[in-house]
Amino acid sequence: YILQPKMDGLWASVHTDKNGVITEIWSRHGKKKTGKGFDHFLNRDIKLPNTILIGELITKRNEFD
């Protein structure tokens, strides 16, 4: 476990495939966020195969507008 203070970002569940590539991002309310401004996170190789990362996404102000 890694803990950090809450930074007022967007809660997200980030899912990777067997190769460690980001394939999906979900909200805490169970809504799929891919295709809604989060696409620039997709297909990034983070080298964590078959993983679900839960935490905050923090970006520059208005980056998702």
CHARMM internal coordinates of N, CA and C (Angstrom, degrees):
IC EDIT
DIST 1 N 1 CA 1.4359
DIST 1 CA 1 C 1.5191
ANGL 1 N 1 CA 1 C 110.88
DIST 1 C 2 N 1.3305
ANGL 1 CA 1 C 2 N 115.47
DIHE 1 N 1 CA 1 C 2 N 140.96
DIST 2 N 2 CA 1.4588
ANGL 1 C 2 N 2 CA 122.20
DIHE 1 CA 1 C 2 N 2 CA 173.70
DIST 2 CA 2 C 1.5144
ANGL 2 N 2 CA 2 C 106.67
DIHE 1 C 2 N 2 CA 2 C -124.69
DIST 2 C 3 N 1.3167
ANGL 2 CA 2 C 3 N 117.79
DIHE 2 N 2 CA 2 C 3 N 126.64
DIST 3 N 3 CA 1.4532
ANGL 2 C 3 N 3 CA 121.88
DIHE 2 CA 2 C 3 N 3 CA -178.96
DIST 3 CA 3 C 1.5210
ANGL 3 N 3 CA 3 C 109.98
DIHE 2 C 3 N 3 CA 3 C -114.81
DIST 3 C 4 N 1.3326
ANGL 3 CA 3 C 4 N 114.85
DIHE 3 N 3 CA 3 C 4 N 140.96
DIST 4 N 4 CA 1.4540
ANGL 3 C 4 N 4 CA 121.23
DIHE 3 CA 3 C 4 N 4 CA 175.46
DIST 4 CA 4 C 1.5227
ANGL 4 N 4 CA 4 C 107.86
DIHE 3 C 4 N 4 CA 4 C -139.75
DIST 4 C 5 N 1.3132
ANGL 4 CA 4 C 5 N 118.08
DIHE 4 N 4 CA 4 C 5 N 156.81
DIST 5 N 5 CA 1.4670
ANGL 4 C 5 N 5 CA 120.00
DIHE 4 CA 4 C 5 N 5 CA 177.48
DIST 5 CA 5 C 1.5260
ANGL 5 N 5 CA 5 C 111.15
DIHE 4 C 5 N 5 CA 5 C -66.91
DIST 5 C 6 N 1.3158
ANGL 5 CA 5 C 6 N 116.32
DIHE 5 N 5 CA 5 C 6 N 151.47
DIST 6 N 6 CA 1.4693
ANGL 5 C 6 N 6 CA 122.02
DIHE 5 CA 5 C 6 N 6 CA 177.03
DIST 6 CA 6 C 1.5167
ANGL 6 N 6 CA 6 C 108.68
DIHE 5 C 6 N 6 CA 6 C -67.18
DIST 6 C 7 N 1.3567
ANGL 6 CA 6 C 7 N 115.96
DIHE 6 N 6 CA 6 C 7 N 130.77
DIST 7 N 7 CA 1.4552
ANGL 6 C 7 N 7 CA 121.15
DIHE 6 CA 6 C 7 N 7 CA -175.96
DIST 7 CA 7 C 1.5318
ANGL 7 N 7 CA 7 C 112.20
DIHE 6 C 7 N 7 CA 7 C -114.34
DIST 7 C 8 N 1.3144
ANGL 7 CA 7 C 8 N 119.06
DIHE 7 N 7 CA 7 C 8 N 13.32
DIST 8 N 8 CA 1.4566
ANGL 7 C 8 N 8 CA 124.39
DIHE 7 CA 7 C 8 N 8 CA -179.20
DIST 8 CA 8 C 1.5261
ANGL 8 N 8 CA 8 C 113.28
DIHE 7 C 8 N 8 CA 8 C 64.52
DIST 8 C 9 N 1.3145
ANGL 8 CA 8 C 9 N 116.31
DIHE 8 N 8 CA 8 C 9 N 34.45
DIST 9 N 9 CA 1.4570
ANGL 8 C 9 N 9 CA 121.16
DIHE 8 CA 8 C 9 N 9 CA 173.02
DIST 9 CA 9 C 1.5184
ANGL 9 N 9 CA 9 C 109.41
DIHE 8 C 9 N 9 CA 9 C -87.37
DIST 9 C 10 N 1.3076
ANGL 9 CA 9 C 10 N 115.87
DIHE 9 N 9 CA 9 C 10 N -170.15
DIST 10 N 10 CA 1.4600
ANGL 9 C 10 N 10 CA 122.09
DIHE 9 CA 9 C 10 N 10 CA 177.93
DIST 10 CA 10 C 1.5182
ANGL 10 N 10 CA 10 C 108.90
DIHE 9 C 10 N 10 CA 10 C -93.66
DIST 10 C 11 N 1.3407
ANGL 10 CA 10 C 11 N 117.19
DIHE 10 N 10 CA 10 C 11 N 126.30
DIST 11 N 11 CA 1.4563
ANGL 10 C 11 N 11 CA 120.63
DIHE 10 CA 10 C 11 N 11 CA 177.50
DIST 11 CA 11 C 1.5131
ANGL 11 N 11 CA 11 C 108.30
DIHE 10 C 11 N 11 CA 11 C -64.90
DIST 11 C 12 N 1.3286
ANGL 11 CA 11 C 12 N 117.28
DIHE 11 N 11 CA 11 C 12 N 138.22
DIST 12 N 12 CA 1.4615
ANGL 11 C 12 N 12 CA 119.98
DIHE 11 CA 11 C 12 N 12 CA -179.41
DIST 12 CA 12 C 1.5226
ANGL 12 N 12 CA 12 C 110.94
DIHE 11 C 12 N 12 CA 12 C -150.47
DIST 12 C 13 N 1.3144
ANGL 12 CA 12 C 13 N 113.90
DIHE 12 N 12 CA 12 C 13 N 152.34
DIST 13 N 13 CA 1.4510
ANGL 12 C 13 N 13 CA 123.25
DIHE 12 CA 12 C 13 N 13 CA 171.60
DIST 13 CA 13 C 1.5260
ANGL 13 N 13 CA 13 C 105.65
DIHE 12 C 13 N 13 CA 13 C -115.83
DIST 13 C 14 N 1.3290
ANGL 13 CA 13 C 14 N 116.71
DIHE 13 N 13 CA 13 C 14 N 113.67
DIST 14 N 14 CA 1.4544
ANGL 13 C 14 N 14 CA 122.52
DIHE 13 CA 13 C 14 N 14 CA -175.64
DIST 14 CA 14 C 1.5290
ANGL 14 N 14 CA 14 C 108.08
DIHE 13 C 14 N 14 CA 14 C -105.56
DIST 14 C 15 N 1.3303
ANGL 14 CA 14 C 15 N 116.62
DIHE 14 N 14 CA 14 C 15 N 125.24
DIST 15 N 15 CA 1.4621
ANGL 14 C 15 N 15 CA 122.43
DIHE 14 CA 14 C 15 N 15 CA -175.48
DIST 15 CA 15 C 1.5205
ANGL 15 N 15 CA 15 C 110.70
DIHE 14 C 15 N 15 CA 15 C -110.81
DIST 15 C 16 N 1.3449
ANGL 15 CA 15 C 16 N 115.75
DIHE 15 N 15 CA 15 C 16 N 136.95
DIST 16 N 16 CA 1.4579
ANGL 15 C 16 N 16 CA 120.47
DIHE 15 CA 15 C 16 N 16 CA 177.02
DIST 16 CA 16 C 1.5279
ANGL 16 N 16 CA 16 C 110.07
DIHE 15 C 16 N 16 CA 16 C -115.26
DIST 16 C 17 N 1.3374
ANGL 16 CA 16 C 17 N 115.67
DIHE 16 N 16 CA 16 C 17 N 159.58
DIST 17 N 17 CA 1.4573
ANGL 16 C 17 N 17 CA 120.95
DIHE 16 CA 16 C 17 N 17 CA 178.28
DIST 17 CA 17 C 1.5262
ANGL 17 N 17 CA 17 C 110.59
DIHE 16 C 17 N 17 CA 17 C -92.92
DIST 17 C 18 N 1.3307
ANGL 17 CA 17 C 18 N 115.96
DIHE 17 N 17 CA 17 C 18 N -170.30
DIST 18 N 18 CA 1.4737
ANGL 17 C 18 N 18 CA 120.69
DIHE 17 CA 17 C 18 N 18 CA -176.78
DIST 18 CA 18 C 1.5215
ANGL 18 N 18 CA 18 C 113.36
DIHE 17 C 18 N 18 CA 18 C -64.56
DIST 18 C 19 N 1.3482
ANGL 18 CA 18 C 19 N 116.90
DIHE 18 N 18 CA 18 C 19 N -17.36
DIST 19 N 19 CA 1.4630
ANGL 18 C 19 N 19 CA 120.88
DIHE 18 CA 18 C 19 N 19 CA 178.66
DIST 19 CA 19 C 1.5253
ANGL 19 N 19 CA 19 C 113.18
DIHE 18 C 19 N 19 CA 19 C -97.39
DIST 19 C 20 N 1.3213
ANGL 19 CA 19 C 20 N 117.90
DIHE 19 N 19 CA 19 C 20 N -0.75
DIST 20 N 20 CA 1.4587
ANGL 19 C 20 N 20 CA 121.39
DIHE 19 CA 19 C 20 N 20 CA -179.67
DIST 20 CA 20 C 1.5110
ANGL 20 N 20 CA 20 C 113.28
DIHE 19 C 20 N 20 CA 20 C 83.31
DIST 20 C 21 N 1.3384
ANGL 20 CA 20 C 21 N 116.94
DIHE 20 N 20 CA 20 C 21 N 24.57
DIST 21 N 21 CA 1.4574
ANGL 20 C 21 N 21 CA 122.56
DIHE 20 CA 20 C 21 N 21 CA -179.55
DIST 21 CA 21 C 1.5281
ANGL 21 N 21 CA 21 C 108.83
DIHE 20 C 21 N 21 CA 21 C -103.38
DIST 21 C 22 N 1.3331
ANGL 21 CA 21 C 22 N 117.60
DIHE 21 N 21 CA 21 C 22 N 133.99
DIST 22 N 22 CA 1.4658
ANGL 21 C 22 N 22 CA 121.40
DIHE 21 CA 21 C 22 N 22 CA -179.95
DIST 22 CA 22 C 1.5299
ANGL 22 N 22 CA 22 C 110.04
DIHE 21 C 22 N 22 CA 22 C -65.41
DIST 22 C 23 N 1.3367
ANGL 22 CA 22 C 23 N 116.11
DIHE 22 N 22 CA 22 C 23 N 126.67
DIST 23 N 23 CA 1.4651
ANGL 22 C 23 N 23 CA 121.28
DIHE 22 CA 22 C 23 N 23 CA -178.32
DIST 23 CA 23 C 1.5225
ANGL 23 N 23 CA 23 C 113.51
DIHE 22 C 23 N 23 CA 23 C -117.16
DIST 23 C 24 N 1.3365
ANGL 23 CA 23 C 24 N 117.92
DIHE 23 N 23 CA 23 C 24 N -28.98
DIST 24 N 24 CA 1.4621
ANGL 23 C 24 N 24 CA 121.28
DIHE 23 CA 23 C 24 N 24 CA -177.25
DIST 24 CA 24 C 1.5188
ANGL 24 N 24 CA 24 C 110.94
DIHE 23 C 24 N 24 CA 24 C -147.55
DIST 24 C 25 N 1.3342
ANGL 24 CA 24 C 25 N 115.35
DIHE 24 N 24 CA 24 C 25 N 151.51
DIST 25 N 25 CA 1.4585
ANGL 24 C 25 N 25 CA 122.43
DIHE 24 CA 24 C 25 N 25 CA 173.64
DIST 25 CA 25 C 1.5218
ANGL 25 N 25 CA 25 C 106.84
DIHE 24 C 25 N 25 CA 25 C -133.99
DIST 25 C 26 N 1.3376
ANGL 25 CA 25 C 26 N 116.48
DIHE 25 N 25 CA 25 C 26 N 130.21
DIST 26 N 26 CA 1.4684
ANGL 25 C 26 N 26 CA 122.49
DIHE 25 CA 25 C 26 N 26 CA -177.33
DIST 26 CA 26 C 1.5215
ANGL 26 N 26 CA 26 C 110.58
DIHE 25 C 26 N 26 CA 26 C -122.29
DIST 26 C 27 N 1.3305
ANGL 26 CA 26 C 27 N 116.78
DIHE 26 N 26 CA 26 C 27 N 150.34
DIST 27 N 27 CA 1.4636
ANGL 26 C 27 N 27 CA 122.00
DIHE 26 CA 26 C 27 N 27 CA 176.06
DIST 27 CA 27 C 1.5239
ANGL 27 N 27 CA 27 C 109.82
DIHE 26 C 27 N 27 CA 27 C -85.90
DIST 27 C 28 N 1.3146
ANGL 27 CA 27 C 28 N 116.50
DIHE 27 N 27 CA 27 C 28 N 169.92
DIST 28 N 28 CA 1.4685
ANGL 27 C 28 N 28 CA 120.00
DIHE 27 CA 27 C 28 N 28 CA 178.14
DIST 28 CA 28 C 1.5170
ANGL 28 N 28 CA 28 C 112.10
DIHE 27 C 28 N 28 CA 28 C -69.52
DIST 28 C 29 N 1.3242
ANGL 28 CA 28 C 29 N 117.05
DIHE 28 N 28 CA 28 C 29 N -14.84
DIST 29 N 29 CA 1.4573
ANGL 28 C 29 N 29 CA 121.13
DIHE 28 CA 28 C 29 N 29 CA 178.07
DIST 29 CA 29 C 1.5235
ANGL 29 N 29 CA 29 C 112.23
DIHE 28 C 29 N 29 CA 29 C -94.41
DIST 29 C 30 N 1.3344
ANGL 29 CA 29 C 30 N 116.95
DIHE 29 N 29 CA 29 C 30 N 9.33
DIST 30 N 30 CA 1.4551
ANGL 29 C 30 N 30 CA 121.61
DIHE 29 CA 29 C 30 N 30 CA 176.74
DIST 30 CA 30 C 1.5114
ANGL 30 N 30 CA 30 C 114.47
DIHE 29 C 30 N 30 CA 30 C 79.72
DIST 30 C 31 N 1.3340
ANGL 30 CA 30 C 31 N 116.96
DIHE 30 N 30 CA 30 C 31 N 22.01
DIST 31 N 31 CA 1.4623
ANGL 30 C 31 N 31 CA 120.39
DIHE 30 CA 30 C 31 N 31 CA 177.97
DIST 31 CA 31 C 1.5225
ANGL 31 N 31 CA 31 C 109.37
DIHE 30 C 31 N 31 CA 31 C -101.60
DIST 31 C 32 N 1.3189
ANGL 31 CA 31 C 32 N 115.07
DIHE 31 N 31 CA 31 C 32 N 132.44
DIST 32 N 32 CA 1.4583
ANGL 31 C 32 N 32 CA 120.24
DIHE 31 CA 31 C 32 N 32 CA 178.64
DIST 32 CA 32 C 1.5232
ANGL 32 N 32 CA 32 C 109.21
DIHE 31 C 32 N 32 CA 32 C -69.64
DIST 32 C 33 N 1.3244
ANGL 32 CA 32 C 33 N 116.89
DIHE 32 N 32 CA 32 C 33 N 126.69
DIST 33 N 33 CA 1.4570
ANGL 32 C 33 N 33 CA 121.85
DIHE 32 CA 32 C 33 N 33 CA -176.11
DIST 33 CA 33 C 1.5203
ANGL 33 N 33 CA 33 C 112.79
DIHE 32 C 33 N 33 CA 33 C -98.80
DIST 33 C 34 N 1.3163
ANGL 33 CA 33 C 34 N 118.10
DIHE 33 N 33 CA 33 C 34 N -13.08
DIST 34 N 34 CA 1.4541
ANGL 33 C 34 N 34 CA 118.91
DIHE 33 CA 33 C 34 N 34 CA 177.75
DIST 34 CA 34 C 1.5233
ANGL 34 N 34 CA 34 C 108.08
DIHE 33 C 34 N 34 CA 34 C -65.15
DIST 34 C 35 N 1.3071
ANGL 34 CA 34 C 35 N 115.87
DIHE 34 N 34 CA 34 C 35 N 136.75
DIST 35 N 35 CA 1.4534
ANGL 34 C 35 N 35 CA 121.25
DIHE 34 CA 34 C 35 N 35 CA -175.62
DIST 35 CA 35 C 1.5185
ANGL 35 N 35 CA 35 C 112.32
DIHE 34 C 35 N 35 CA 35 C 91.17
DIST 35 C 36 N 1.3410
ANGL 35 CA 35 C 36 N 118.26
DIHE 35 N 35 CA 35 C 36 N 1.82
DIST 36 N 36 CA 1.4622
ANGL 35 C 36 N 36 CA 122.35
DIHE 35 CA 35 C 36 N 36 CA -178.60
DIST 36 CA 36 C 1.5186
ANGL 36 N 36 CA 36 C 110.68
DIHE 35 C 36 N 36 CA 36 C -127.21
DIST 36 C 37 N 1.3192
ANGL 36 CA 36 C 37 N 116.09
DIHE 36 N 36 CA 36 C 37 N 50.68
DIST 37 N 37 CA 1.4571
ANGL 36 C 37 N 37 CA 120.02
DIHE 36 CA 36 C 37 N 37 CA 178.04
DIST 37 CA 37 C 1.5186
ANGL 37 N 37 CA 37 C 114.43
DIHE 36 C 37 N 37 CA 37 C 92.21
DIST 37 C 38 N 1.3246
ANGL 37 CA 37 C 38 N 117.54
DIHE 37 N 37 CA 37 C 38 N -4.71
DIST 38 N 38 CA 1.4580
ANGL 37 C 38 N 38 CA 120.80
DIHE 37 CA 37 C 38 N 38 CA -177.82
DIST 38 CA 38 C 1.5288
ANGL 38 N 38 CA 38 C 111.92
DIHE 37 C 38 N 38 CA 38 C -103.38
DIST 38 C 39 N 1.3348
ANGL 38 CA 38 C 39 N 117.08
DIHE 38 N 38 CA 38 C 39 N 4.04
DIST 39 N 39 CA 1.4577
ANGL 38 C 39 N 39 CA 120.57
DIHE 38 CA 38 C 39 N 39 CA -173.55
DIST 39 CA 39 C 1.5281
ANGL 39 N 39 CA 39 C 113.92
DIHE 38 C 39 N 39 CA 39 C -60.75
DIST 39 C 40 N 1.3258
ANGL 39 CA 39 C 40 N 118.24
DIHE 39 N 39 CA 39 C 40 N -26.00
DIST 40 N 40 CA 1.4699
ANGL 39 C 40 N 40 CA 118.68
DIHE 39 CA 39 C 40 N 40 CA -179.57
DIST 40 CA 40 C 1.5315
ANGL 40 N 40 CA 40 C 112.03
DIHE 39 C 40 N 40 CA 40 C -68.58
DIST 40 C 41 N 1.3367
ANGL 40 CA 40 C 41 N 117.98
DIHE 40 N 40 CA 40 C 41 N -10.71
DIST 41 N 41 CA 1.4615
ANGL 40 C 41 N 41 CA 121.46
DIHE 40 CA 40 C 41 N 41 CA 174.03
DIST 41 CA 41 C 1.5284
ANGL 41 N 41 CA 41 C 111.88
DIHE 40 C 41 N 41 CA 41 C -85.82
DIST 41 C 42 N 1.3453
ANGL 41 CA 41 C 42 N 116.73
DIHE 41 N 41 CA 41 C 42 N -22.00
DIST 42 N 42 CA 1.4596
ANGL 41 C 42 N 42 CA 120.45
DIHE 41 CA 41 C 42 N 42 CA -176.23
DIST 42 CA 42 C 1.5197
ANGL 42 N 42 CA 42 C 111.58
DIHE 41 C 42 N 42 CA 42 C -67.38
DIST 42 C 43 N 1.3210
ANGL 42 CA 42 C 43 N 114.12
DIHE 42 N 42 CA 42 C 43 N 152.89
DIST 43 N 43 CA 1.4638
ANGL 42 C 43 N 43 CA 123.28
DIHE 42 CA 42 C 43 N 43 CA 176.46
DIST 43 CA 43 C 1.5251
ANGL 43 N 43 CA 43 C 114.00
DIHE 42 C 43 N 43 CA 43 C 65.75
DIST 43 C 44 N 1.3131
ANGL 43 CA 43 C 44 N 117.63
DIHE 43 N 43 CA 43 C 44 N 12.56
DIST 44 N 44 CA 1.4727
ANGL 43 C 44 N 44 CA 119.76
DIHE 43 CA 43 C 44 N 44 CA 173.91
DIST 44 CA 44 C 1.5161
ANGL 44 N 44 CA 44 C 108.94
DIHE 43 C 44 N 44 CA 44 C -81.22
DIST 44 C 45 N 1.2853
ANGL 44 CA 44 C 45 N 116.47
DIHE 44 N 44 CA 44 C 45 N 132.34
DIST 45 N 45 CA 1.4582
ANGL 44 C 45 N 45 CA 122.02
DIHE 44 CA 44 C 45 N 45 CA 179.17
DIST 45 CA 45 C 1.5254
ANGL 45 N 45 CA 45 C 108.43
DIHE 44 C 45 N 45 CA 45 C -86.86
DIST 45 C 46 N 1.3336
ANGL 45 CA 45 C 46 N 115.62
DIHE 45 N 45 CA 45 C 46 N 106.82
DIST 46 N 46 CA 1.4643
ANGL 45 C 46 N 46 CA 118.96
DIHE 45 CA 45 C 46 N 46 CA -179.84
DIST 46 CA 46 C 1.5346
ANGL 46 N 46 CA 46 C 112.03
DIHE 45 C 46 N 46 CA 46 C -105.63
DIST 46 C 47 N 1.3267
ANGL 46 CA 46 C 47 N 114.95
DIHE 46 N 46 CA 46 C 47 N 5.66
DIST 47 N 47 CA 1.4643
ANGL 46 C 47 N 47 CA 122.06
DIHE 46 CA 46 C 47 N 47 CA 173.25
DIST 47 CA 47 C 1.5297
ANGL 47 N 47 CA 47 C 114.05
DIHE 46 C 47 N 47 CA 47 C 58.34
DIST 47 C 48 N 1.3257
ANGL 47 CA 47 C 48 N 116.59
DIHE 47 N 47 CA 47 C 48 N 33.95
DIST 48 N 48 CA 1.4624
ANGL 47 C 48 N 48 CA 122.42
DIHE 47 CA 47 C 48 N 48 CA 174.32
DIST 48 CA 48 C 1.5239
ANGL 48 N 48 CA 48 C 107.00
DIHE 47 C 48 N 48 CA 48 C -125.18
DIST 48 C 49 N 1.3452
ANGL 48 CA 48 C 49 N 117.99
DIHE 48 N 48 CA 48 C 49 N 85.21
DIST 49 N 49 CA 1.4593
ANGL 48 C 49 N 49 CA 120.42
DIHE 48 CA 48 C 49 N 49 CA -175.40
DIST 49 CA 49 C 1.5260
ANGL 49 N 49 CA 49 C 113.07
DIHE 48 C 49 N 49 CA 49 C -65.83
DIST 49 C 50 N 1.3481
ANGL 49 CA 49 C 50 N 114.64
DIHE 49 N 49 CA 49 C 50 N 143.83
DIST 50 N 50 CA 1.4718
ANGL 49 C 50 N 50 CA 122.66
DIHE 49 CA 49 C 50 N 50 CA 176.58
DIST 50 CA 50 C 1.5243
ANGL 50 N 50 CA 50 C 112.30
DIHE 49 C 50 N 50 CA 50 C 47.20
DIST 50 C 51 N 1.3145
ANGL 50 CA 50 C 51 N 115.86
DIHE 50 N 50 CA 50 C 51 N 53.57
DIST 51 N 51 CA 1.4622
ANGL 50 C 51 N 51 CA 121.78
DIHE 50 CA 50 C 51 N 51 CA -174.43
DIST 51 CA 51 C 1.5188
ANGL 51 N 51 CA 51 C 110.88
DIHE 50 C 51 N 51 CA 51 C -123.84
DIST 51 C 52 N 1.3248
ANGL 51 CA 51 C 52 N 115.54
DIHE 51 N 51 CA 51 C 52 N 148.27
DIST 52 N 52 CA 1.4615
ANGL 51 C 52 N 52 CA 122.15
DIHE 51 CA 51 C 52 N 52 CA 170.64
DIST 52 CA 52 C 1.5170
ANGL 52 N 52 CA 52 C 106.59
DIHE 51 C 52 N 52 CA 52 C -119.42
DIST 52 C 53 N 1.3228
ANGL 52 CA 52 C 53 N 115.68
DIHE 52 N 52 CA 52 C 53 N 118.22
DIST 53 N 53 CA 1.4648
ANGL 52 C 53 N 53 CA 121.85
DIHE 52 CA 52 C 53 N 53 CA 177.81
DIST 53 CA 53 C 1.5220
ANGL 53 N 53 CA 53 C 107.89
DIHE 52 C 53 N 53 CA 53 C -102.30
DIST 53 C 54 N 1.3080
ANGL 53 CA 53 C 54 N 117.03
DIHE 53 N 53 CA 53 C 54 N 129.66
DIST 54 N 54 CA 1.4575
ANGL 53 C 54 N 54 CA 121.28
DIHE 53 CA 53 C 54 N 54 CA -179.54
DIST 54 CA 54 C 1.5190
ANGL 54 N 54 CA 54 C 108.11
DIHE 53 C 54 N 54 CA 54 C -118.70
DIST 54 C 55 N 1.3289
ANGL 54 CA 54 C 55 N 115.50
DIHE 54 N 54 CA 54 C 55 N 126.90
DIST 55 N 55 CA 1.4578
ANGL 54 C 55 N 55 CA 119.62
DIHE 54 CA 54 C 55 N 55 CA -179.23
DIST 55 CA 55 C 1.5071
ANGL 55 N 55 CA 55 C 111.47
DIHE 54 C 55 N 55 CA 55 C 175.23
DIST 55 C 56 N 1.3193
ANGL 55 CA 55 C 56 N 115.82
DIHE 55 N 55 CA 55 C 56 N -151.94
DIST 56 N 56 CA 1.4641
ANGL 55 C 56 N 56 CA 121.80
DIHE 55 CA 55 C 56 N 56 CA -177.45
DIST 56 CA 56 C 1.5177
ANGL 56 N 56 CA 56 C 111.04
DIHE 55 C 56 N 56 CA 56 C -108.27
DIST 56 C 57 N 1.3317
ANGL 56 CA 56 C 57 N 115.14
DIHE 56 N 56 CA 56 C 57 N 144.33
DIST 57 N 57 CA 1.4587
ANGL 56 C 57 N 57 CA 121.54
DIHE 56 CA 56 C 57 N 57 CA 169.05
DIST 57 CA 57 C 1.5156
ANGL 57 N 57 CA 57 C 106.60
DIHE 56 C 57 N 57 CA 57 C -104.82
DIST 57 C 58 N 1.2933
ANGL 57 CA 57 C 58 N 116.34
DIHE 57 N 57 CA 57 C 58 N 123.42
DIST 58 N 58 CA 1.4597
ANGL 57 C 58 N 58 CA 121.16
DIHE 57 CA 57 C 58 N 58 CA 179.86
DIST 58 CA 58 C 1.5250
ANGL 58 N 58 CA 58 C 107.50
DIHE 57 C 58 N 58 CA 58 C -119.99
DIST 58 C 59 N 1.3211
ANGL 58 CA 58 C 59 N 116.00
DIHE 58 N 58 CA 58 C 59 N 128.27
DIST 59 N 59 CA 1.4593
ANGL 58 C 59 N 59 CA 121.06
DIHE 58 CA 58 C 59 N 59 CA -178.51
DIST 59 CA 59 C 1.5261
ANGL 59 N 59 CA 59 C 109.66
DIHE 58 C 59 N 59 CA 59 C -132.02
DIST 59 C 60 N 1.2951
ANGL 59 CA 59 C 60 N 115.31
DIHE 59 N 59 CA 59 C 60 N 177.17
DIST 60 N 60 CA 1.4505
ANGL 59 C 60 N 60 CA 120.43
DIHE 59 CA 59 C 60 N 60 CA 174.16
DIST 60 CA 60 C 1.5219
ANGL 60 N 60 CA 60 C 109.19
DIHE 59 C 60 N 60 CA 60 C -66.63
DIST 60 C 61 N 1.2979
ANGL 60 CA 60 C 61 N 117.96
DIHE 60 N 60 CA 60 C 61 N 151.68
DIST 61 N 61 CA 1.4595
ANGL 60 C 61 N 61 CA 122.54
DIHE 60 CA 60 C 61 N 61 CA -179.84
DIST 61 CA 61 C 1.5331
ANGL 61 N 61 CA 61 C 110.55
DIHE 60 C 61 N 61 CA 61 C -55.39
DIST 61 C 62 N 1.3265
ANGL 61 CA 61 C 62 N 116.09
DIHE 61 N 61 CA 61 C 62 N 134.11
DIST 62 N 62 CA 1.4754
ANGL 61 C 62 N 62 CA 124.48
DIHE 61 CA 61 C 62 N 62 CA 177.18
DIST 62 CA 62 C 1.5283
ANGL 62 N 62 CA 62 C 113.94
DIHE 61 C 62 N 62 CA 62 C 65.20
DIST 62 C 63 N 1.3254
ANGL 62 CA 62 C 63 N 118.40
DIHE 62 N 62 CA 62 C 63 N 18.08
DIST 63 N 63 CA 1.4528
ANGL 62 C 63 N 63 CA 119.04
DIHE 62 CA 62 C 63 N 63 CA -178.69
DIST 63 CA 63 C 1.5273
ANGL 63 N 63 CA 63 C 111.90
DIHE 62 C 63 N 63 CA 63 C -67.38
DIST 63 C 64 N 1.3294
ANGL 63 CA 63 C 64 N 118.55
DIHE 63 N 63 CA 63 C 64 N -26.34
DIST 64 N 64 CA 1.4570
ANGL 63 C 64 N 64 CA 121.09
DIHE 63 CA 63 C 64 N 64 CA -177.50
DIST 64 CA 64 C 1.5144
ANGL 64 N 64 CA 64 C 113.00
DIHE 63 C 64 N 64 CA 64 C -96.96
DIST 64 C 65 N 1.3215
ANGL 64 CA 64 C 65 N 119.50
DIHE 64 N 64 CA 64 C 65 N 8.70
DIST 65 N 65 CA 1.4618
ANGL 64 C 65 N 65 CA 121.88
DIHE 64 CA 64 C 65 N 65 CA 179.75
DIST 65 CA 65 C 1.5005
ANGL 65 N 65 CA 65 C 111.01
DIHE 64 C 65 N 65 CA 65 C -79.65
END
COOR INIT
IC SEED 1 N 1 CA 1 C
IC BUILD
